[in-house]
């Protein structure tokens, strides 16, 4: 199947076509132009919302209404009739919220939201084969799913559980009354996060709308002890400018570093057949490092989730065992996915451009005055409540756990709150499975998350058995930190490679040429190192009842 002309690709969208002349002028697909336009408009709208619709000037209902109307308009502008999926899910789950029993509202909401999302993932990829090239509507659907389930569990905590059975965090975030319809749709569809996320808590959002957000956070940290003589009014302008600068730096790195070391090079002839094992190990690390700037860009501006598709002839060259001088790119894709190349090529281009916009949503929320987290240890205002990554902690992580906790922070927090802290058995395994289902149905995701389970269990076992021997002196601790840093970075590179490759064949090709070394080492560690079992109550957060008992003791 021949690739369609750029002009055809740029026009095929279910969203608005009013910017088609600009799309033609720039040579950028129309769906991308629409998305960028919405994000830029959202940034300006956020400043306007904070200045002219501040809590002191208007009522919470007006703020809810404007935030919702803008959000619905942005969704329809970007996705057209695909936005119906979003509205159907929101209305269905609100029906569950007001009709289901409190003892079951979280279960029904979870299974309906996750079930609908999974059906959309499957139909979009394997049934309709991206039949209409459009901005990936599953991104907003994934964010809304997180919010629906988060709110349902917090309503259950507030109305269906005893206060003494809740952890301190669950008690703080518990919702004590069923939200009104306006509050519900505003929380799920507000313009600050409906397109690009990230997920946030209902209590924090309502406090922001009602004007209690910053004061509440300042009271939590005791602002007088931080050197303030009166309750300050933090401005987000500095944080927004900082995040926009991070966006530009990440974009520059992507245009240079990421383009120089593409993921497709991991299946070319040199890497698979000629390089030695140590070279492959180092090169895999470099390629995975080079793939990070697009996510750094994306999650500073927002949390838009896109499906990455690698349109590379090298995949076909390796998988078929042939080395032809030229061959059809459509054949490459038909061997990897049942999706026309003309469509997947556009999706890949869309992914590369739009993932940068994910950084923008954090800045958009901050510009509206949402995202204040208090005062840091240096007495500076902090606007990282909705931040999705900590670049410094990622690059200096000395454990797989530390790395995961600082990468895609809001999704990791959601997984912890709705799964890890609540399931009675196999929390690590079930959390990885939920994460894979939420991300989508590409086989590469499941390779990554199943490998992640092994690596997590092995890393936990090694830490429990070995770390104590390196704490006797600073020199030994430095050695331990350096070694664990190197192992962590290599393990992450090995684990996440299938996530960006997506398909089975290139993943198996990569792991075969790496001799499945991390799988084998992890299994040997789990099987032969002594396991020190962790008590169930050690994993679960402390409840208020357990805290009170300790105080009495």
C-alpha positions in Angstrom: 0.0 0.0 0.0 1.5 3.3 -1.1 1.9 6.1 1.3 -0.5 8.9 0.9 0.6 12.4 0.0 1.4 14.7 2.9 -1.5 17.0 2.0 -3.9 14.1 2.2 -2.5 12.9 5.5 -2.7 16.5 6.9 -6.4 16.8 6.1 -7.7 13.5 7.3 -8.9 14.3 10.8 -12.2 14.1 12.7 -11.5 17.4 14.4 -12.0 20.9 13.1 -10.7 21.8 9.6 -10.6 25.6 10.0 -6.8 25.5 10.4 -6.3 23.4 7.3 -4.7 26.4 5.4 -2.1 26.7 8.2 -1.5 23.0 8.1 -0.8 23.1 4.4 1.5 26.1 4.8 3.5 24.5 7.5 3.4 21.0 6.1 2.2 19.6 9.4 -0.8 17.2 9.7 -4.0 19.0 10.6 -4.6 17.0 13.8 -1.3 18.1 15.2 -2.0 21.8 14.3 -5.3 21.5 16.1 -3.8 20.0 19.2 -1.0 22.6 19.4 -3.5 25.4 18.8 -5.7 24.1 21.7 -2.7 23.8 24.0 -1.5 27.3 23.2 -5.0 28.7 23.6 -5.4 26.8 26.9 -2.2 28.4 28.2 -3.5 31.9 27.5 -7.0 30.9 28.8 -5.4 29.7 32.0 -3.8 33.1 32.7 -7.1 34.8 31.9 -9.0 32.3 34.1 -6.7 33.1 37.0 -6.8 36.9 36.6 -10.4 37.5 35.6 -12.3 34.6 37.0 -10.4 34.4 40.3 -12.3 33.0 43.3 -12.5 36.6 44.7 -14.3 37.9 41.6 -16.7 35.1 40.8 -18.5 32.1 42.3 -17.3 28.5 42.2 -20.2 27.6 39.9 -19.1 30.1 37.3 -15.5 28.9 37.5 -16.8 25.3 37.1 -18.9 26.2 34.1 -16.3 28.1 32.2 -13.6 25.5 32.9 -16.0 22.8 31.6 -17.3 24.7 28.5 -13.7 25.4 27.4 -12.7 21.8 28.0 -15.6 20.4 26.0 -14.9 22.9 23.1 -11.2 21.8 23.0 -12.1 18.1 22.9 -14.6 18.6 20.1 -12.2 20.9 18.2 -9.4 18.3 18.4 -11.3 15.0 18.1 -14.6 15.8 16.5 -17.1 12.9 16.7 -14.5 10.7 18.6 -15.1 13.0 21.6 -18.5 11.1 22.0 -16.4 8.3 23.6 -15.3 10.7 26.3 -18.8 12.0 27.0 -20.4 8.6 27.0 -17.9 7.3 29.6 -18.3 10.4 31.8 -22.1 10.3 31.8 -22.2 6.6 32.4 -19.9 6.8 35.3 -21.8 9.7 36.8 -24.9 7.5 36.6 -23.0 4.9 38.5 -21.9 7.4 41.1 -25.4 8.6 41.9 -27.2 5.2 41.7 -24.8 2.5 42.9 -24.4 1.6 46.6 -21.4 3.2 48.3 -20.1 -0.3 49.0 -19.8 -1.0 45.3 -19.5 2.4 43.6 -15.7 2.1 43.3 -15.9 -1.4 41.9 -18.5 -0.6 39.2 -16.8 2.6 38.3 -13.4 0.9 38.0 -14.6 -2.0 35.8 -16.8 0.2 33.6 -14.1 2.8 33.0 -11.3 0.3 32.5 -13.5 -2.0 30.4 -14.6 0.9 28.1 -11.0 2.1 27.7 -9.8 -1.4 26.9 -12.5 -1.9 24.3 -11.5 1.4 22.7 -7.8 0.4 22.7 -8.6 -2.9 21.0 -11.1 -1.5 18.4 -8.9 1.5 17.5 -5.9 -0.7 16.8 -7.0 -4.1 15.7 -10.6 -3.6 14.4 -10.6 -0.2 12.7 -6.8 -0.2 12.1 -6.6 3.6 12.5 -9.0 3.8 9.6 -9.3 7.6 10.1 -6.1 9.4 10.8 -6.8 11.6 13.8 -5.2 12.7 17.0 -5.3 9.7 19.2 -8.5 10.0 21.2 -7.4 7.3 23.7 -5.1 9.8 25.4 -7.9 11.9 27.0 -9.8 8.7 27.6 -6.9 7.4 29.6 -6.7 10.5 31.7 -10.5 10.5 32.3 -10.3 6.9 33.3 -7.7 7.7 35.9 -9.9 10.5 37.3 -13.1 8.5 37.3 -11.5 5.7 39.3 -9.6 8.0 41.6 -12.8 9.9 42.5 -14.9 6.6 42.9 -12.4 5.2 45.4 -12.2 8.5 47.3 -16.0 8.6 47.5 -16.0 5.1 48.8 -13.3 6.0 51.4 -15.3 9.0 52.5 -18.8 7.5 52.7 -18.3 3.7 52.9 -15.3 3.2 55.3 -14.6 4.0 58.9 -12.2 6.9 59.4 -9.9 4.8 61.6 -9.5 2.2 58.7 -8.1 4.8 56.4 -4.5 5.8 55.9 -3.7 9.4 56.7 -3.5 10.2 52.9 -6.8 8.4 52.2 -8.4 10.3 55.1 -7.2 13.6 53.7 -8.4 12.9 50.2 -11.7 11.2 51.1 -14.8 12.7 49.6 -17.6 13.1 52.1 -20.5 13.8 49.7 -21.5 12.7 46.2 -20.3 15.5 43.8 -22.9 17.5 42.0 -23.1 17.0 38.2 -21.3 20.3 37.6 -18.5 19.5 39.9 -18.1 16.0 38.4 -17.9 17.1 34.7 -15.7 20.1 35.7 -13.3 17.8 37.4 -13.2 15.4 34.5 -13.5 17.7 31.5 -11.9 21.1 32.6 -9.8 22.7 29.9 -6.6 22.6 31.9 -6.3 18.8 31.8 -8.9 17.2 29.5 -6.6 17.2 26.5 -3.2 16.5 28.1 -3.7 15.7 31.8 -2.4 15.0 34.3 -4.6 13.2 36.8 -5.3 15.1 40.0 -7.4 14.6 43.2 -10.9 15.8 43.4 -10.4 17.5 46.8 -7.4 19.5 45.5 -9.4 20.5 42.4 -12.4 21.7 44.4 -10.1 23.6 46.7 -8.6 25.3 43.7 -11.9 26.2 42.2 -13.1 27.6 45.5 -9.9 29.5 46.2 -8.7 27.4 49.1 -5.9 25.6 47.2 -2.8 27.7 48.0 -3.9 28.7 51.5 -4.6 25.0 52.3 -1.1 24.0 51.2 0.5 26.8 53.1 -1.3 25.8 56.3 -0.2 22.2 55.8 3.5 23.3 56.0 3.0 26.0 58.7 3.9 29.1 56.7 4.9 31.1 59.8 7.8 28.7 60.5 8.9 29.3 56.9 9.6 33.0 57.6 6.3 34.6 56.4 4.7 37.2 58.6 1.4 37.1 56.8 -0.3 34.6 54.6 1.4 35.1 51.2 -0.2 34.9 47.7 2.2 32.8 45.6 2.4 33.6 41.9 2.8 30.8 39.4 4.5 32.9 36.7 8.0 31.9 37.6 7.1 28.2 37.6 5.3 28.5 34.3 8.3 30.2 32.7 10.7 27.6 34.1 8.6 24.8 32.7 8.3 26.5 29.3 12.1 26.8 29.2 12.4 23.1 30.0 10.1 22.4 27.1 12.3 24.3 24.7 15.5 22.6 26.0 13.8 19.2 25.7 12.7 20.0 22.1 16.2 21.0 21.2 17.6 17.7 22.6 14.9 15.7 20.7 15.8 17.4 17.4 19.5 16.5 17.9 20.1 13.6 20.3 16.9 11.6 19.7 17.2 12.0 15.9 20.9 10.9 16.0 20.2 7.7 18.0 16.7 6.4 16.9 15.1 3.4 18.4 15.0 1.7 15.0 18.8 1.4 15.1 18.3 -1.4 17.7 17.2 -3.8 14.9 19.7 -2.9 12.2 22.3 -5.4 10.9 25.3 -3.8 12.8 23.6 -4.0 16.2 22.1 -7.4 15.9 24.9 -9.3 14.1 28.2 -7.5 14.4 28.4 -5.6 17.7 29.7 -7.5 20.7 27.6 -7.8 23.9 29.2 -4.9 25.8 28.8 -2.6 22.8 25.1 -3.6 22.5 24.7 -3.0 26.2 26.2 0.5 26.0 24.4 1.4 22.8 21.0 0.3 24.1 21.6 2.6 27.1 22.5 5.5 24.8 19.4 5.0 22.6 17.1 4.8 25.5 18.6 7.9 27.0 18.2 9.6 23.7 14.5 8.7 23.7 13.8 10.5 27.0 13.8 14.2 25.9 10.4 13.8 24.2 8.9 12.5 27.4 10.6 15.3 29.4 9.1 17.8 27.0 5.8 16.1 27.1 5.3 15.8 30.8 6.4 19.3 31.7 3.8 20.8 29.5 1.3 18.0 30.0 0.5 14.4 30.3 -0.8 13.6 26.9 -0.4 9.9 26.2 0.3 8.9 22.6 0.9 5.6 20.9 4.4 5.4 19.5 4.8 3.7 16.2 8.3 3.2 14.7 8.1 3.4 10.9 11.5 1.9 10.0 12.6 -0.2 7.1 15.3 -1.7 9.3 12.7 -3.7 11.1 11.7 -5.6 7.9 15.3 -6.0 6.9 16.2 -7.9 10.1 12.9 -9.8 10.6 12.9 -11.3 7.1 16.6 -12.1 7.1 16.9 -10.3 3.7 19.2 -7.4 2.9 17.6 -5.9 -0.2 18.8 -2.6 -1.4 15.2 -1.2 -1.3 11.8 -2.5 -0.3 8.4 -1.2 0.4 7.8 0.4 3.7 4.2 -0.8 3.6 5.5 -4.4 3.7 7.4 -3.5 6.9 4.3 -2.4 8.6 2.1 -5.2 7.4 4.5 -7.6 8.9 4.4 -5.9 12.3 0.8 -4.7 12.6 -2.4 -5.2 10.7 -2.4 -1.4 10.1 -1.9 0.4 6.8 1.6 2.1 6.6 0.0 5.3 5.3 -1.8 5.6 8.6 0.9 4.4 11.0 3.4 6.7 9.4 1.2 9.6 10.3 0.7 8.3 13.8 4.5 8.1 14.3 4.9 11.7 13.1 2.0 12.7 15.3 3.6 11.0 18.3 7.0 12.7 17.8 5.4 16.1 17.6 2.6 15.8 20.1 4.5 14.1 22.9 6.3 17.4 23.4 3.0 19.0 24.2 2.6 16.8 27.2 5.1 19.0 29.1 2.7 21.9 28.5 -0.2 20.7 30.6 1.7 21.1 33.9 2.5 24.7 32.8 -1.2 25.2 31.8 -2.4 24.1 35.2 0.1 26.3 37.0 -0.9 29.3 34.8 -4.4 28.9 36.0 -3.2 28.8 39.6 -3.5 25.1 40.1 -0.6 22.9 41.2 0.8 24.7 44.3 2.3 22.2 46.7 3.6 24.4 49.5 7.0 25.8 50.5 10.3 23.8 50.0 13.1 23.5 52.5 14.7 26.7 51.2 11.6 28.7 51.7 10.7 28.9 48.0 7.2 28.4 46.7 6.8 25.0 45.0 4.4 24.3 42.1 5.1 20.6 41.6 1.8 19.1 42.9 0.9 18.0 39.3 4.4 17.5 38.0 4.9 14.2 36.2 8.6 13.6 36.5 11.7 14.6 38.5 14.5 14.6 36.0 17.3 14.8 38.5 16.0 11.8 40.6 15.5 9.8 37.4 19.0 10.3 36.1 20.5 9.6 39.5 18.3 6.8 40.6 20.1 4.0 42.4 17.2 1.5 42.4 14.5 0.4 40.0 11.9 1.5 42.5 13.3 5.1 42.7 13.4 5.3 39.0 9.8 4.2 38.6 8.5 6.5 41.4 9.9 9.6 39.6 8.9 8.7 36.1 5.3 9.4 35.1 4.6 10.4 38.7 0.9 11.0 38.5 0.2 7.7 36.8 2.4 5.9 39.4 0.5 7.6 42.2 -2.8 6.6 40.6 -1.7 3.0 40.4 -0.7 3.0 44.0 -3.9 4.5 45.2 -6.4 2.4 43.3 -4.4 -0.9 43.1 -1.2 -1.4 45.1 -2.5 -0.2 48.4 -5.9 -1.9 48.1 -5.4 -5.4 46.6 -5.0 -8.2 49.2 -2.7 -10.4 47.1 0.2 -10.0 44.7 0.2 -6.1 44.7 3.3 -5.7 42.6 2.1 -8.2 39.9 -1.4 -6.8 39.8 -0.2 -3.2 39.6 2.0 -3.9 36.7 -0.9 -5.7 34.9 -3.2 -2.7 35.5 -0.5 -0.4 34.2 -0.2 -2.4 31.0 -3.9 -2.6 30.4 -4.3 1.1 31.0 -1.5 2.0 28.5 -3.0 -0.1 25.7 -2.9 -3.5 24.0 0.4 -3.4 22.0 2.5 -6.5 22.8 5.5 -4.4 23.6 3.8 -2.9 26.6 3.3 -6.4 28.1 6.9 -7.3 27.5 7.9 -4.2 29.4 5.6 -4.7 32.3 6.2 -8.5 32.7 9.9 -7.9 32.6 9.4 -5.1 35.1 7.8 -7.5 37.5 10.9 -9.8 37.4 13.3 -6.9 37.8 11.4 -5.3 40.6 11.3 -8.6 42.6 14.9 -9.3 41.9 16.0 -5.8 42.8 14.1 -6.0 46.1 15.7 -9.3 47.0 19.2 -8.0 46.2 18.7 -4.8 48.3 17.4 -6.8 51.3 20.3 -9.2 51.2 23.2 -7.0 50.2 22.7 -3.3 51.1 23.4 -3.8 54.8 27.0 -4.8 54.0 27.8 -1.4 52.4 26.6 0.9 55.2 29.5 0.6 57.5 31.6 3.3 55.9 31.1 6.3 53.5 33.5 4.8 50.9 31.5 1.5 50.7 28.3 3.4 50.5 29.7 5.4 47.6 30.7 2.2 45.8 27.3 0.7 46.5 25.6 3.9 45.1 27.7 3.9 41.9 27.2 0.2 41.2 23.5 0.3 41.8 23.1 3.5 39.7 24.8 1.8 36.7 22.8 -1.4 37.2 19.6 0.5 37.5 20.2 2.5 34.3 21.1 -0.6 32.3 18.1 -2.5 33.7 15.7 0.3 32.8 17.1 0.5 29.3 16.6 -3.2 28.8 13.1 -3.3 30.4 11.6 -0.3 28.5 12.9 -1.0 25.0 9.8 -3.1 24.1 7.6 -0.2 25.2 8.9 1.9 22.4 9.2 -0.9 19.9 5.6 -2.0 20.4 5.7 -5.2 18.3 6.7 -8.8 19.2 9.3 -9.4 16.4 11.6 -6.5 17.1 11.4 -7.1 20.8 12.3 -10.8 20.5 15.1 -9.7 18.1 16.5 -7.3 20.6 16.3 -9.7 23.6 17.8 -12.5 21.6 20.9 -10.5 20.7 21.1 -9.5 24.3 20.9 -13.2 25.3 17.9 -12.4 27.6 20.5 -11.6 30.2 18.4 -9.6 32.5 15.6 -12.1 32.5 18.0 -14.9 33.3 19.8 -12.9 36.1 16.6 -11.8 37.6 15.2 -15.4 37.7 18.4 -16.7 39.2 18.3 -14.1 41.9 14.6 -14.8 42.8 15.2 -18.5 42.8 18.4 -18.8 44.7 18.8 -15.7 47.0 17.1 -16.0 50.3 13.8 -14.2 50.4 13.0 -12.1 53.5 9.2 -11.9 53.4 7.6 -8.6 53.9 4.6 -8.5 56.2 1.3 -7.6 54.6 0.8 -4.7 57.0 4.2 -3.3 56.2 3.2 -2.8 52.6 -0.1 -1.2 53.4 -0.2 2.4 54.5 -0.6 3.1 58.2 -4.2 3.7 59.2 -5.3 6.3 61.6 -6.3 3.5 64.0 -2.7 2.1 63.9 -1.2 5.5 64.5 -3.5 6.1 67.5 -2.5 2.7 68.9 1.2 3.6 68.7 0.6 6.9 70.4 -1.2 5.1 73.2 1.6 2.6 73.6 
